[in-house]
């Protein structure tokens, strides 16, 4: 597995899924995978906490409505956090947001289907069911963002660079 450790110099290009300079979080953490997991875990905790708060405040709301509200609020928040603190990509804002939303919608509909089965059909309590389902959907989210949402094409090697590297 290729390392995604940050370079010593901020002008070095980091091989991986982003092409910008290291974000503030990566200057502290130094490993993109760990930064991604920390942001994802923080967002998962935020989203789950929001789900719990809404479910407790409005117990008559159907679970898909509760999940939808928590999903939309956390989607917008985490997009900007990933983009600014972890991946530091430039350009393609709308493409990134579209891809990010697509990955999260996949996670959302998987989550909703599992929650409907667990709570509405099997009768498990809403909140523990959602917490358990969260562990399943995190994998979809991770791989989707890593290989799709914030992916950039590798820059073509410049002829000067190739010549310099092949020289003895």
C-alpha positions in Angstrom: 0.0 0.0 0.0 1.4 3.4 -1.0 2.1 5.8 1.8 0.0 8.9 2.0 2.3 10.6 4.5 2.7 14.3 4.0 5.9 15.7 2.4 8.5 17.5 4.4 8.2 20.6 2.1 4.8 22.1 1.5 5.6 22.6 -2.2 6.1 18.8 -2.8 3.2 17.1 -4.4 1.6 14.5 -2.2 0.7 11.3 -4.0 -2.8 10.3 -3.2 -6.2 11.7 -3.8 -5.5 15.4 -3.6 -3.3 17.9 -5.3 -3.3 20.9 -3.1 -0.9 21.9 -0.4 -1.5 20.1 2.9 -4.6 21.3 4.8 -4.3 22.6 8.3 -5.3 19.2 9.7 -2.6 17.4 7.7 0.1 19.7 9.0 -0.7 18.4 12.4 -1.7 14.8 11.7 0.8 14.1 8.8 -1.2 11.2 7.4 -4.2 11.7 5.2 -5.8 8.4 6.1 -5.8 9.3 9.8 -7.1 12.8 9.0 -9.9 11.4 6.9 -10.9 9.0 9.7 -10.8 11.7 12.3 -13.0 14.0 10.2 -15.3 11.1 9.3 -15.6 10.0 12.9 -16.3 13.6 14.0 -19.0 14.0 11.3 -20.5 10.6 12.1 -20.7 11.6 15.8 -22.2 15.0 14.8 -24.7 13.4 12.5 -25.6 10.7 14.9 -25.9 13.2 17.7 -28.2 15.3 15.5 -30.3 12.2 14.7 -30.6 11.4 18.4 -31.5 15.0 19.3 -34.2 15.2 16.6 -35.6 11.8 17.5 -35.8 12.7 21.2 -37.3 16.2 20.5 -39.8 15.0 17.9 -40.6 11.3 18.8 -43.6 11.2 16.4 -41.5 12.0 13.4 -41.0 8.9 11.1 -37.4 7.7 11.2 -36.8 8.6 7.5 -37.6 12.2 8.2 -35.3 12.3 11.2 -32.6 10.7 9.1 -33.1 13.1 6.2 -32.8 16.2 8.4 -29.6 14.9 10.1 -28.2 13.9 6.7 -28.7 17.2 4.9 -27.2 19.3 7.7 -24.2 17.0 8.1 -23.6 16.7 4.3 -23.1 20.4 3.8 -20.9 20.8 6.9 -18.6 17.9 6.2 -18.2 18.7 2.5 -16.5 22.0 3.4 -14.5 20.3 6.2 -13.1 17.6 3.9 -12.4 20.0 1.1 -10.6 22.6 3.3 -8.9 20.5 6.1 -8.1 17.2 4.5 -8.0 17.1 0.7 -7.2 20.7 -0.1 -8.4 20.3 -3.7 -8.8 23.3 -6.0 -11.2 23.9 -8.7 -14.1 21.7 -9.7 -16.2 22.9 -6.8 -19.5 21.8 -8.3 -18.2 18.6 -9.7 -16.7 17.7 -6.2 -20.0 18.7 -4.5 -21.9 16.6 -7.0 -19.7 13.5 -6.5 -19.6 14.1 -2.8 -23.4 14.2 -2.7 -23.7 11.1 -4.9 -21.5 9.1 -2.5 -23.4 10.4 0.5 -26.7 9.7 -1.2 -25.6 6.1 -1.8 -24.7 5.9 1.9 -28.0 7.7 2.9 -30.3 5.3 0.9 -28.4 2.3 2.2 -28.8 3.7 5.7 -32.5 4.5 5.2 -33.2 1.0 3.8 -31.4 -0.7 6.7 -33.1 1.6 9.3 -36.6 1.0 7.8 -36.0 -2.8 8.0 -34.5 -2.6 11.5 -36.9 -0.2 13.1 -40.2 -0.2 11.1 -40.2 -3.9 10.2 -38.2 -5.7 12.8 -39.2 -3.4 15.6 -35.7 -2.5 16.9 -35.4 0.8 18.7 -34.7 3.7 16.4 -31.5 5.1 18.0 -29.6 1.8 18.7 -30.5 0.6 15.2 -29.1 3.8 13.6 -25.9 3.6 15.6 -25.3 0.0 14.4 -26.1 0.9 10.8 -23.7 3.8 11.0 -20.8 1.3 11.4 -21.8 -0.4 8.1 -22.3 2.7 6.0 -19.0 4.3 7.1 -17.2 1.9 4.6 -19.2 3.1 1.7 -18.4 6.7 2.6 -14.7 6.2 3.0 -14.0 4.4 -0.2 -16.4 6.6 -2.2 -14.7 9.8 -1.1 -11.2 8.4 -1.4 -11.6 7.1 -4.9 -14.4 9.3 -6.4 -15.4 12.5 -4.6 -12.1 14.3 -4.3 -10.1 12.3 -6.9 -7.9 14.3 -9.3 -6.2 12.9 -12.4 -2.5 12.6 -12.0 -0.6 15.4 -13.6 1.2 14.3 -16.8 5.0 14.0 -16.3 6.8 16.9 -17.8 9.5 16.2 -20.4 12.1 18.1 -18.3 11.3 16.1 -15.2 11.5 12.8 -17.0 14.9 13.7 -18.5 16.3 14.8 -15.2 15.1 11.6 -13.5 16.6 9.3 -16.1 20.0 11.1 -16.1 22.7 9.2 -14.2 
